Amino acid sequence: MEIVVTLDCKDPGALARFWQAALSPMGYRPAFDAPPYLSLVSDGGPTLLLQEVPEPKSTKNRMHLDVGVEHLEAEVDRIVGLGARKVETDLTEHGYRWAVLADPEGNEFCVFVPPGSP
């Protein structure tokens, strides 16, 4: 069994460059590239499949990525520097701290640190 997470998007190439850079600490790299699909894979995570669609994103994602990191603020700043935008920051619950970001096409995702992290 394999988990593949698919993101609909307008420009798979541009979004793949963003996600490859954002997920670079996890070793994500391009794999399958046959329009309208482009995938990023790593040795330890699910495949991220970018699928070109004609319509823009219009509402909140019902499903999203959560990216666990060691240092929340530094990673949020790094990913924002790659082209993400902050949606909501300084969130906490059950000892977890996180921020909600949006990729360059507006797909929301969370960056979090577990309880006890700096």
N, CA, C and O atoms as CSV, one atom per row, in Angstrom:
chain,resi,resn,atom,element,x,y,z
A,1,MET,N,N,0.846,-1.176,0.000
A,1,MET,CA,C,0.000,0.000,0.000
A,1,MET,C,C,0.887,1.234,0.000
A,1,MET,O,O,1.978,1.228,0.571
A,2,GLU,N,N,0.416,2.275,-0.637
A,2,GLU,CA,C,1.175,3.515,-0.753
A,2,GLU,C,C,0.226,4.693,-0.611
A,2,GLU,O,O,-0.895,4.659,-1.119
A,3,ILE,N,N,0.671,5.728,0.074
A,3,ILE,CA,C,-0.112,6.952,0.175
A,3,ILE,C,C,0.464,7.967,-0.805
A,3,ILE,O,O,1.665,8.237,-0.809
A,4,VAL,N,N,-0.411,8.521,-1.631
A,4,VAL,CA,C,-0.051,9.600,-2.550
A,4,VAL,C,C,-0.982,10.768,-2.220
A,4,VAL,O,O,-2.203,10.612,-2.216
A,5,VAL,N,N,-0.405,11.925,-1.948
A,5,VAL,CA,C,-1.183,13.132,-1.666
A,5,VAL,C,C,-1.194,13.962,-2.944
A,5,VAL,O,O,-0.138,14.316,-3.469
A,6,THR,N,N,-2.389,14.271,-3.445
A,6,THR,CA,C,-2.525,14.995,-4.705
A,6,THR,C,C,-3.009,16.420,-4.447
A,6,THR,O,O,-3.983,16.644,-3.728
A,7,LEU,N,N,-2.306,17.375,-5.050
A,7,LEU,CA,C,-2.699,18.784,-4.978
A,7,LEU,C,C,-3.106,19.234,-6.376
A,7,LEU,O,O,-2.319,19.132,-7.317
A,8,ASP,N,N,-4.334,19.732,-6.516
A,8,ASP,CA,C,-4.742,20.356,-7.758
A,8,ASP,C,C,-4.054,21.713,-7.856
A,8,ASP,O,O,-3.895,22.408,-6.852
A,9,CYS,N,N,-3.648,22.089,-9.064
A,9,CYS,CA,C,-2.950,23.367,-9.219
A,9,CYS,C,C,-3.040,23.850,-10.658
A,9,CYS,O,O,-3.401,23.093,-11.559
A,10,LYS,N,N,-2.709,25.109,-10.860
A,10,LYS,CA,C,-2.705,25.711,-12.202
A,10,LYS,C,C,-1.372,25.479,-12.899
A,10,LYS,O,O,-1.339,25.308,-14.118
A,11,ASP,N,N,-0.260,25.470,-12.141
A,11,ASP,CA,C,1.077,25.374,-12.732
A,11,ASP,C,C,1.909,24.342,-11.962
A,11,ASP,O,O,2.627,24.704,-11.030
A,12,PRO,N,N,1.820,23.065,-12.338
A,12,PRO,CA,C,2.549,22.027,-11.598
A,12,PRO,C,C,4.056,22.266,-11.519
A,12,PRO,O,O,4.667,21.973,-10.492
A,13,GLY,N,N,4.661,22.788,-12.575
A,13,GLY,CA,C,6.106,23.020,-12.554
A,13,GLY,C,C,6.518,24.027,-11.501
A,13,GLY,O,O,7.448,23.788,-10.729
A,14,ALA,N,N,5.823,25.158,-11.471
A,14,ALA,CA,C,6.144,26.191,-10.484
A,14,ALA,C,C,5.860,25.704,-9.076
A,14,ALA,O,O,6.651,25.942,-8.163
A,15,LEU,N,N,4.736,25.024,-8.894
A,15,LEU,CA,C,4.401,24.544,-7.557
A,15,LEU,C,C,5.354,23.442,-7.108
A,15,LEU,O,O,5.671,23.341,-5.923
A,16,ALA,N,N,5.811,22.617,-8.044
A,16,ALA,CA,C,6.793,21.579,-7.701
A,16,ALA,C,C,8.094,22.204,-7.213
A,16,ALA,O,O,8.701,21.709,-6.264
A,17,ARG,N,N,8.524,23.283,-7.853
A,17,ARG,CA,C,9.755,23.955,-7.402
A,17,ARG,C,C,9.578,24.479,-5.973
A,17,ARG,O,O,10.476,24.346,-5.142
A,18,PHE,N,N,8.407,25.079,-5.696
A,18,PHE,CA,C,8.148,25.564,-4.342
A,18,PHE,C,C,8.182,24.407,-3.342
A,18,PHE,O,O,8.907,24.474,-2.349
A,19,TRP,N,N,7.401,23.340,-3.594
A,19,TRP,CA,C,7.312,22.240,-2.637
A,19,TRP,C,C,8.626,21.492,-2.500
A,19,TRP,O,O,8.947,21.032,-1.405
A,20,GLN,N,N,9.402,21.354,-3.574
A,20,GLN,CA,C,10.703,20.696,-3.454
A,20,GLN,C,C,11.613,21.500,-2.531
A,20,GLN,O,O,12.321,20.929,-1.702
A,21,ALA,N,N,11.594,22.811,-2.671
A,21,ALA,CA,C,12.408,23.657,-1.784
A,21,ALA,C,C,11.873,23.634,-0.360
A,21,ALA,O,O,12.646,23.532,0.592
A,22,ALA,N,N,10.549,23.727,-0.206
A,22,ALA,CA,C,9.957,23.737,1.136
A,22,ALA,C,C,10.232,22.438,1.873
A,22,ALA,O,O,10.470,22.441,3.080
A,23,LEU,N,N,10.198,21.326,1.146
A,23,LEU,CA,C,10.398,20.007,1.765
A,23,LEU,C,C,11.822,19.495,1.598
A,23,LEU,O,O,12.077,18.309,1.808
A,24,SER,N,N,12.752,20.366,1.226
A,24,SER,CA,C,14.138,19.941,0.993
A,24,SER,C,C,14.782,19.238,2.188
A,24,SER,O,O,15.584,18.328,1.977
A,25,PRO,N,N,14.470,19.619,3.446
A,25,PRO,CA,C,15.071,18.863,4.555
A,25,PRO,C,C,14.656,17.390,4.577
A,25,PRO,O,O,15.312,16.568,5.217
A,26,MET,N,N,13.570,17.059,3.880
A,26,MET,CA,C,13.091,15.677,3.834
A,26,MET,C,C,13.555,14.972,2.560
A,26,MET,O,O,13.212,13.811,2.340
A,27,GLY,N,N,14.321,15.652,1.730
A,27,GLY,CA,C,14.892,15.029,0.544
A,27,GLY,C,C,13.933,14.820,-0.617
A,27,GLY,O,O,14.150,13.926,-1.434
A,28,TYR,N,N,12.892,15.613,-0.707
A,28,TYR,CA,C,11.957,15.458,-1.827
A,28,TYR,C,C,12.628,15.856,-3.134
A,28,TYR,O,O,13.389,16.822,-3.187
A,29,ARG,N,N,12.335,15.101,-4.185
A,29,ARG,CA,C,12.918,15.325,-5.500
A,29,ARG,C,C,11.877,14.990,-6.574
A,29,ARG,O,O,10.956,14.214,-6.320
A,30,PRO,N,N,12.019,15.575,-7.778
A,30,PRO,CA,C,11.090,15.269,-8.862
A,30,PRO,C,C,11.192,13.802,-9.270
A,30,PRO,O,O,12.262,13.196,-9.214
A,31,ALA,N,N,10.064,13.255,-9.675
A,31,ALA,CA,C,10.048,11.860,-10.147
A,31,ALA,C,C,9.264,11.806,-11.453
A,31,ALA,O,O,9.826,12.040,-12.523
A,32,PHE,N,N,7.999,11.508,-11.377
A,32,PHE,CA,C,7.149,11.357,-12.559
A,32,PHE,C,C,6.769,12.728,-13.106
A,32,PHE,O,O,6.334,13.599,-12.352
A,33,ASP,N,N,6.930,12.924,-14.414
A,33,ASP,CA,C,6.571,14.196,-15.046
A,33,ASP,C,C,5.948,13.898,-16.397
A,33,ASP,O,O,6.652,13.723,-17.392
A,34,ALA,N,N,4.631,13.842,-16.426
A,34,ALA,CA,C,3.882,13.620,-17.663
A,34,ALA,C,C,2.586,14.422,-17.532
A,34,ALA,O,O,1.659,14.008,-16.837
A,35,PRO,N,N,2.530,15.570,-18.205
A,35,PRO,CA,C,1.367,16.433,-18.067
A,35,PRO,C,C,0.060,15.646,-18.200
A,35,PRO,O,O,-0.082,14.792,-19.075
A,36,PRO,N,N,-0.884,15.953,-17.314
A,36,PRO,CA,C,-0.961,17.078,-16.378
A,36,PRO,C,C,-0.411,16.777,-14.991
A,36,PRO,O,O,-0.778,17.457,-14.033
A,37,TYR,N,N,0.463,15.775,-14.852
A,37,TYR,CA,C,0.948,15.358,-13.532
A,37,TYR,C,C,2.450,15.591,-13.388
A,37,TYR,O,O,3.212,15.497,-14.351
A,38,LEU,N,N,2.847,15.896,-12.159
A,38,LEU,CA,C,4.255,15.984,-11.797
A,38,LEU,C,C,4.341,15.540,-10.340
A,38,LEU,O,O,3.593,16.031,-9.495
A,39,SER,N,N,5.245,14.618,-10.047
A,39,SER,CA,C,5.315,14.127,-8.669
A,39,SER,C,C,6.661,14.428,-8.039
A,39,SER,O,O,7.686,14.543,-8.710
A,40,LEU,N,N,6.613,14.551,-6.715
A,40,LEU,CA,C,7.803,14.684,-5.884
A,40,LEU,C,C,7.807,13.508,-4.926
A,40,LEU,O,O,6.773,13.166,-4.353
A,41,VAL,N,N,8.968,12.888,-4.750
A,41,VAL,CA,C,9.090,11.730,-3.873
A,41,VAL,C,C,10.264,11.928,-2.920
A,41,VAL,O,O,11.171,12.719,-3.176
A,42,SER,N,N,10.221,11.188,-1.816
A,42,SER,CA,C,11.346,11.125,-0.883
A,42,SER,C,C,11.475,9.682,-0.443
A,42,SER,O,O,10.615,8.851,-0.734
A,43,ASP,N,N,12.553,9.393,0.258
A,43,ASP,CA,C,12.754,8.022,0.721
A,43,ASP,C,C,11.868,7.674,1.900
A,43,ASP,O,O,11.705,6.493,2.204
A,44,GLY,N,N,11.286,8.663,2.579
A,44,GLY,CA,C,10.532,8.341,3.779
A,44,GLY,C,C,9.126,8.888,3.871
A,44,GLY,O,O,8.411,8.575,4.823
A,45,GLY,N,N,8.706,9.695,2.913
A,45,GLY,CA,C,7.387,10.307,3.018
A,45,GLY,C,C,6.477,9.895,1.884
A,45,GLY,O,O,6.896,9.192,0.965
A,46,PRO,N,N,5.232,10.333,1.947
A,46,PRO,CA,C,4.310,10.016,0.853
A,46,PRO,C,C,4.684,10.782,-0.413
A,46,PRO,O,O,5.344,11.820,-0.348
A,47,THR,N,N,4.266,10.273,-1.542
A,47,THR,CA,C,4.452,10.973,-2.805
A,47,THR,C,C,3.535,12.190,-2.835
A,47,THR,O,O,2.379,12.114,-2.419
A,48,LEU,N,N,4.046,13.298,-3.322
A,48,LEU,CA,C,3.248,14.501,-3.525
A,48,LEU,C,C,3.034,14.623,-5.033
A,48,LEU,O,O,3.982,14.862,-5.781
A,49,LEU,N,N,1.795,14.458,-5.470
A,49,LEU,CA,C,1.451,14.509,-6.887
A,49,LEU,C,C,0.752,15.832,-7.177
A,49,LEU,O,O,-0.279,16.137,-6.577
A,50,LEU,N,N,1.306,16.611,-8.088
A,50,LEU,CA,C,0.722,17.885,-8.492
A,50,LEU,C,C,-0.023,17.647,-9.792
A,50,LEU,O,O,0.546,17.157,-10.767
A,51,GLN,N,N,-1.307,17.999,-9.798
A,51,GLN,CA,C,-2.178,17.739,-10.936
A,51,GLN,C,C,-2.706,19.059,-11.476
A,51,GLN,O,O,-3.369,19.810,-10.760
A,52,GLU,N,N,-2.410,19.339,-12.736
A,52,GLU,CA,C,-2.891,20.573,-13.343
A,52,GLU,C,C,-4.395,20.495,-13.571
A,52,GLU,O,O,-4.904,19.525,-14.133
A,53,VAL,N,N,-5.093,21.529,-13.128
A,53,VAL,CA,C,-6.538,21.655,-13.340
A,53,VAL,C,C,-6.819,23.076,-13.833
A,53,VAL,O,O,-6.042,23.989,-13.553
A,54,PRO,N,N,-7.913,23.273,-14.560
A,54,PRO,CA,C,-8.173,24.602,-15.116
A,54,PRO,C,C,-8.709,25.623,-14.110
A,54,PRO,O,O,-8.505,26.825,-14.279
A,55,GLU,N,N,-9.391,25.150,-13.068
A,55,GLU,CA,C,-10.022,26.092,-12.150
A,55,GLU,C,C,-9.083,26.449,-10.997
A,55,GLU,O,O,-8.295,25.612,-10.557
A,56,PRO,N,N,-9.164,27.692,-10.508
A,56,PRO,CA,C,-8.350,28.087,-9.349
A,56,PRO,C,C,-8.951,27.540,-8.059
A,56,PRO,O,O,-10.121,27.161,-8.018
A,57,LYS,N,N,-8.141,27.503,-7.016
A,57,LYS,CA,C,-8.626,27.112,-5.696
A,57,LYS,C,C,-9.648,28.159,-5.246
A,57,LYS,O,O,-9.440,29.357,-5.439
A,58,SER,N,N,-10.756,27.702,-4.646
A,58,SER,CA,C,-11.787,28.673,-4.301
A,58,SER,C,C,-12.205,28.673,-2.835
A,58,SER,O,O,-12.753,29.675,-2.374
A,59,THR,N,N,-11.975,27.604,-2.081
A,59,THR,CA,C,-12.372,27.569,-0.679
A,59,THR,C,C,-11.283,26.900,0.150
A,59,THR,O,O,-10.269,26.442,-0.377
A,60,LYS,N,N,-11.516,26.854,1.453
A,60,LYS,CA,C,-10.569,26.212,2.371
A,60,LYS,C,C,-10.397,24.739,2.014
A,60,LYS,O,O,-11.358,24.046,1.677
A,61,ASN,N,N,-9.143,24.276,2.097
A,61,ASN,CA,C,-8.868,22.855,1.856
A,61,ASN,C,C,-9.543,22.008,2.921
A,61,ASN,O,O,-9.481,22.343,4.104
A,62,ARG,N,N,-10.185,20.916,2.525
A,62,ARG,CA,C,-10.727,19.962,3.491
A,62,ARG,C,C,-9.627,19.032,3.976
A,62,ARG,O,O,-9.715,18.497,5.081
A,63,MET,N,N,-8.609,18.835,3.179
A,63,MET,CA,C,-7.458,18.008,3.543
A,63,MET,C,C,-6.219,18.864,3.292
A,63,MET,O,O,-6.160,19.616,2.319
A,64,HIS,N,N,-5.233,18.741,4.175
A,64,HIS,CA,C,-4.031,19.553,3.996
A,64,HIS,C,C,-2.822,18.806,4.534
A,64,HIS,O,O,-2.954,17.804,5.236
A,65,LEU,N,N,-1.645,19.307,4.196
A,65,LEU,CA,C,-0.396,18.745,4.706
A,65,LEU,C,C,-0.071,19.383,6.054
A,65,LEU,O,O,-0.310,20.572,6.263
A,66,ASP,N,N,0.474,18.584,6.963
A,66,ASP,CA,C,1.074,19.070,8.198
A,66,ASP,C,C,2.551,18.716,8.115
A,66,ASP,O,O,2.900,17.554,7.908
A,67,VAL,N,N,3.406,19.694,8.272
A,67,VAL,CA,C,4.847,19.491,8.164
A,67,VAL,C,C,5.458,19.704,9.541
A,67,VAL,O,O,5.464,20.823,10.053
A,68,GLY,N,N,5.970,18.638,10.143
A,68,GLY,CA,C,6.606,18.733,11.452
A,68,GLY,C,C,8.046,19.190,11.317
A,68,GLY,O,O,8.789,18.695,10.469
A,69,VAL,N,N,8.438,20.142,12.161
A,69,VAL,CA,C,9.783,20.724,12.103
A,69,VAL,C,C,10.362,20.806,13.514
A,69,VAL,O,O,9.657,20.579,14.498
A,70,GLU,N,N,11.641,21.130,13.603
A,70,GLU,CA,C,12.290,21.267,14.911
A,70,GLU,C,C,12.161,22.679,15.470
A,70,GLU,O,O,12.026,22.850,16.681
A,71,HIS,N,N,12.198,23.691,14.612
A,71,HIS,CA,C,12.175,25.089,15.042
A,71,HIS,C,C,11.109,25.833,14.245
A,71,HIS,O,O,11.323,26.169,13.080
A,72,LEU,N,N,9.981,26.086,14.861
A,72,LEU,CA,C,8.812,26.620,14.172
A,72,LEU,C,C,9.076,27.956,13.473
A,72,LEU,O,O,8.874,28.073,12.265
A,73,GLU,N,N,9.517,28.943,14.212
A,73,GLU,CA,C,9.649,30.286,13.646
A,73,GLU,C,C,10.655,30.311,12.501
A,73,GLU,O,O,10.410,30.945,11.475
A,74,ALA,N,N,11.786,29.626,12.668
A,74,ALA,CA,C,12.808,29.603,11.617
A,74,ALA,C,C,12.280,28.935,10.354
A,74,ALA,O,O,12.543,29.410,9.249
A,75,GLU,N,N,11.543,27.845,10.500
A,75,GLU,CA,C,11.003,27.153,9.324
A,75,GLU,C,C,9.900,27.958,8.658
A,75,GLU,O,O,9.820,27.999,7.430
A,76,VAL,N,N,9.050,28.598,9.450
A,76,VAL,CA,C,8.008,29.443,8.861
A,76,VAL,C,C,8.667,30.562,8.055
A,76,VAL,O,O,8.253,30.832,6.927
A,77,ASP,N,N,9.678,31.211,8.613
A,77,ASP,CA,C,10.373,32.282,7.893
A,77,ASP,C,C,11.013,31.750,6.611
A,77,ASP,O,O,10.945,32.402,5.570
A,78,ARG,N,N,11.632,30.577,6.678
A,78,ARG,CA,C,12.284,29.984,5.499
A,78,ARG,C,C,11.262,29.708,4.404
A,78,ARG,O,O,11.488,30.037,3.239
A,79,ILE,N,N,10.141,29.104,4.776
A,79,ILE,CA,C,9.131,28.721,3.787
A,79,ILE,C,C,8.424,29.954,3.216
A,79,ILE,O,O,8.098,29.986,2.030
A,80,VAL,N,N,8.188,30.957,4.047
A,80,VAL,CA,C,7.625,32.212,3.549
A,80,VAL,C,C,8.601,32.844,2.550
A,80,VAL,O,O,8.178,33.408,1.541
A,81,GLY,N,N,9.885,32.751,2.829
A,81,GLY,CA,C,10.890,33.260,1.899
A,81,GLY,C,C,10.886,32.553,0.554
A,81,GLY,O,O,11.369,33.101,-0.437
A,82,LEU,N,N,10.348,31.349,0.512
A,82,LEU,CA,C,10.247,30.593,-0.743
A,82,LEU,C,C,8.990,30.953,-1.540
A,82,LEU,O,O,8.857,30.562,-2.700
A,83,GLY,N,N,8.073,31.693,-0.923
A,83,GLY,CA,C,6.873,32.097,-1.646
A,83,GLY,C,C,5.565,31.782,-0.960
A,83,GLY,O,O,4.503,32.120,-1.484
A,84,ALA,N,N,5.606,31.139,0.206
A,84,ALA,CA,C,4.373,30.887,0.956
A,84,ALA,C,C,3.904,32.187,1.588
A,84,ALA,O,O,4.648,33.164,1.663
A,85,ARG,N,N,2.650,32.181,2.043
A,85,ARG,CA,C,2.138,33.329,2.769
A,85,ARG,C,C,1.556,32.848,4.086
A,85,ARG,O,O,0.975,31.766,4.174
A,86,LYS,N,N,1.727,33.683,5.114
A,86,LYS,CA,C,1.171,33.362,6.425
A,86,LYS,C,C,-0.342,33.561,6.402
A,86,LYS,O,O,-0.837,34.591,5.945
A,87,VAL,N,N,-1.070,32.556,6.901
A,87,VAL,CA,C,-2.524,32.653,7.031
A,87,VAL,C,C,-2.883,32.909,8.484
A,87,VAL,O,O,-3.698,33.779,8.790
A,88,GLU,N,N,-2.261,32.136,9.386
A,88,GLU,CA,C,-2.511,32.286,10.822
A,88,GLU,C,C,-1.285,31.765,11.556
A,88,GLU,O,O,-0.729,30.731,11.186
A,89,THR,N,N,-0.863,32.479,12.599
A,89,THR,CA,C,0.338,32.073,13.338
A,89,THR,C,C,0.033,32.017,14.832
A,89,THR,O,O,-1.045,32.406,15.282
A,90,ASP,N,N,1.006,31.525,15.579
A,90,ASP,CA,C,0.917,31.471,17.039
A,90,ASP,C,C,-0.265,30.647,17.528
A,90,ASP,O,O,-0.963,31.047,18.461
A,91,LEU,N,N,-0.489,29.510,16.909
A,91,LEU,CA,C,-1.574,28.619,17.305
A,91,LEU,C,C,-1.029,27.555,18.252
A,91,LEU,O,O,0.090,27.078,18.065
A,92,THR,N,N,-1.802,27.181,19.261
A,92,THR,CA,C,-1.396,26.136,20.208
A,92,THR,C,C,-2.606,25.311,20.610
A,92,THR,O,O,-3.728,25.806,20.710
A,93,GLU,N,N,-2.330,24.021,20.838
A,93,GLU,CA,C,-3.365,23.120,21.348
A,93,GLU,C,C,-2.684,21.827,21.785
A,93,GLU,O,O,-1.884,21.261,21.041
A,94,HIS,N,N,-2.998,21.365,22.982
A,94,HIS,CA,C,-2.462,20.113,23.525
A,94,HIS,C,C,-0.930,20.078,23.499
A,94,HIS,O,O,-0.331,19.015,23.334
A,95,GLY,N,N,-0.308,21.233,23.661
A,95,GLY,CA,C,1.149,21.305,23.688
A,95,GLY,C,C,1.789,21.488,22.319
A,95,GLY,O,O,2.979,21.790,22.235
A,96,TYR,N,N,1.030,21.312,21.254
A,96,TYR,CA,C,1.542,21.541,19.897
A,96,TYR,C,C,1.482,23.024,19.591
A,96,TYR,O,O,0.566,23.720,20.026
A,97,ARG,N,N,2.466,23.505,18.840
A,97,ARG,CA,C,2.464,24.877,18.341
A,97,ARG,C,C,2.538,24.801,16.822
A,97,ARG,O,O,3.269,23.973,16.279
A,98,TRP,N,N,1.784,25.660,16.128
A,98,TRP,CA,C,1.828,25.610,14.676
A,98,TRP,C,C,1.417,26.931,14.051
A,98,TRP,O,O,0.901,27.836,14.707
A,99,ALA,N,N,1.672,26.996,12.745
A,99,ALA,CA,C,1.257,28.128,11.917
A,99,ALA,C,C,0.589,27.558,10.670
A,99,ALA,O,O,0.971,26.500,10.170
A,100,VAL,N,N,-0.403,28.271,10.187
A,100,VAL,CA,C,-1.043,27.909,8.927
A,100,VAL,C,C,-0.461,28.808,7.847
A,100,VAL,O,O,-0.472,30.033,7.968
A,101,LEU,N,N,0.044,28.186,6.795
A,101,LEU,CA,C,0.594,28.909,5.651
A,101,LEU,C,C,-0.196,28.526,4.407
A,101,LEU,O,O,-0.988,27.584,4.431
A,102,ALA,N,N,0.020,29.254,3.333
A,102,ALA,CA,C,-0.555,28.909,2.035
A,102,ALA,C,C,0.565,28.902,1.007
A,102,ALA,O,O,1.412,29.795,0.994
A,103,ASP,N,N,0.565,27.887,0.142
A,103,ASP,CA,C,1.572,27.825,-0.912
A,103,ASP,C,C,1.278,28.907,-1.957
A,103,ASP,O,O,0.267,29.599,-1.836
A,104,PRO,N,N,2.124,29.076,-2.975
A,104,PRO,CA,C,1.904,30.160,-3.944
A,104,PRO,C,C,0.565,30.119,-4.678
A,104,PRO,O,O,0.149,31.136,-5.233
A,105,GLU,N,N,-0.121,28.975,-4.698
A,105,GLU,CA,C,-1.445,28.902,-5.335
A,105,GLU,C,C,-2.576,28.926,-4.314
A,105,GLU,O,O,-3.741,28.755,-4.672
A,106,GLY,N,N,-2.236,29.138,-3.035
A,106,GLY,CA,C,-3.258,29.292,-2.011
A,106,GLY,C,C,-3.647,28.031,-1.256
A,106,GLY,O,O,-4.553,28.079,-0.424
A,107,ASN,N,N,-2.990,26.900,-1.519
A,107,ASN,CA,C,-3.280,25.665,-0.781
A,107,ASN,C,C,-2.728,25.775,0.632
A,107,ASN,O,O,-1.525,25.958,0.821
A,108,GLU,N,N,-3.612,25.662,1.633
A,108,GLU,CA,C,-3.187,25.794,3.023
A,108,GLU,C,C,-2.442,24.545,3.491
A,108,GLU,O,O,-2.729,23.429,3.058
A,109,PHE,N,N,-1.486,24.764,4.381
A,109,PHE,CA,C,-0.779,23.681,5.049
A,109,PHE,C,C,-0.291,24.197,6.391
A,109,PHE,O,O,-0.183,25.405,6.601
A,110,CYS,N,N,0.003,23.274,7.300
A,110,CYS,CA,C,0.459,23.654,8.638
A,110,CYS,C,C,1.921,23.284,8.821
A,110,CYS,O,O,2.393,22.274,8.298
A,111,VAL,N,N,2.620,24.106,9.561
A,111,VAL,CA,C,3.979,23.834,10.011
A,111,VAL,C,C,3.896,23.774,11.519
A,111,VAL,O,O,3.423,24.719,12.150
A,112,PHE,N,N,4.355,22.658,12.119
A,112,PHE,CA,C,4.147,22.479,13.555
A,112,PHE,C,C,5.385,21.936,14.255
A,112,PHE,O,O,6.276,21.349,13.641
A,113,VAL,N,N,5.402,22.158,15.573
A,113,VAL,CA,C,6.376,21.508,16.454
A,113,VAL,C,C,5.563,20.789,17.546
A,113,VAL,O,O,4.562,21.315,18.032
A,114,PRO,N,N,6.006,19.584,17.922
A,114,PRO,CA,C,5.288,18.843,18.953
A,114,PRO,C,C,5.563,19.392,20.356
A,114,PRO,O,O,6.447,20.231,20.529
A,115,PRO,N,N,4.816,18.926,21.351
A,115,PRO,CA,C,5.051,19.379,22.716
A,115,PRO,C,C,6.504,19.179,23.133
A,115,PRO,O,O,7.129,18.173,22.797
A,116,GLY,N,N,7.028,20.153,23.870
A,116,GLY,CA,C,8.398,20.066,24.374
A,116,GLY,C,C,9.460,20.560,23.417
A,116,GLY,O,O,10.642,20.536,23.759
A,117,SER,N,N,9.082,21.011,22.224
A,117,SER,CA,C,10.055,21.527,21.259
A,117,SER,C,C,10.388,22.967,21.579
A,117,SER,O,O,9.596,23.670,22.207
A,118,PRO,N,N,11.588,23.420,21.139
A,118,PRO,CA,C,11.954,24.819,21.393
A,118,PRO,C,C,11.087,25.792,20.624
A,118,PRO,O,O,11.272,27.004,20.733
